[in-house]
Amino acid sequence: MTFEQGPYLQAGVICEQVIEDKTGALSIIRIIDTITHTEARADAPVDMPPVTYPMKMVIMLKSGRARGRHEIKITPELPSGELKQSLTQSVQMEGEERGMNHIINMVFTFTIEGLYWFNIYFDDTILTKIPLRLKYNSIIIPKPTK
């Protein structure tokens, strides 16, 4: 399957906040592609501990010739290449310029530093990939001497 006749990807982003007004129009607030986690304390670990981060993913599609019920699947890919469990949701495509805004509230736990990919599938075909890099800073703050 190719997407030459739809659906068309209007946006695929990770952000901190989304506001949807009464008409369905979206305001996407603070699009992110990098998260820096800092541990600043006397016993800050050299290796990054697991980091849980709340975020939102927005996938906006326009139908084109796509009609009917389809599945959107999101599969996280770790920096190691390991694929995590997918999140799948069905969507209804109405054709032409009509589309859908898919807003996913996520709480993701990062276990290692590096580049994570969120693979987005329409039915069983890859539609796009959304990157998110996690960086870790370890700052050892000396304990005050008396």
Phi, psi and omega in degrees: 000131171244165185251033181294335181240013176114158003285163180248135178280116177273321178200146173214104187219159168251135184213178179266334183206149176225133175245127178245122182275182184297335181271356181093000178289142183253143165245118182260120187253128175055075175292133183235146171228359177218135173239131175249120178255129181240131171251111181239099179194172183297326181249035180300129181290145177292316178268143183295129171283166176303139182238123177259129186226123175278138180202173178235147173243136179240125175238118180245123180239148169246138191295313192062233179269358179290129180222154175090191184273133180221171178245136170256129180234134179244121180239112176290140178238121181286163177304334179285349184097351179293135177265134178264176182298138182277152170253127183235137177218143178273149179226153178252122179257130186256356178093162177057227184279351180287150183205207181213147173250119182251112181248121182245121172277121184239144166234106188248137177257118179268129184254339179218158174289156173132192185265118175260145175240140172249104184278124183252122180248142169250115194056238182250017182248134180297129180261315178195173174229137179248120181272150173210118181262134175251125177247149181232132174242129176249116180242115178272116178260117182297144175290142180295140177270148182263000000 
